[in-house]
Amino acid sequence: MGHVKGFHEARRLPIGNLPQLKGQCCRLTTKLARLDHQRGLLERQLAVWTEKKKVTGCRLALLEQQMTDIERLIRDHRAAVRGGRRKGPSATYLKRQKNIDGMTEATGRRGDVSVEY
């Protein structure tokens, strides 16, 4: 005979020469009580999950509304930036282009560098 881990496994062990009880009313009542307990547990879980589903749905709707508002603000900001730009190159850009050829201001003055150690 193997090792018995708990009461549930001990019920399944053969008892020997003891006769089986004719009436199974006790077993059926116990099973009915367990099923009723399980039903109550599942009903409570369903109530909690339903409430959490409602709260999560509200949070999701609020989050989507915030995302929509931020996207609209970004589009409005980009449109304002694009509308305010000049069509030609900036004066700073043109000045840098002139100085690159002469290598004076844009890249800094280049002088002689000593590489002796």
Order of alpha helices (4+ residues) and beta strands (2+ residues): alpha-alpha-alpha
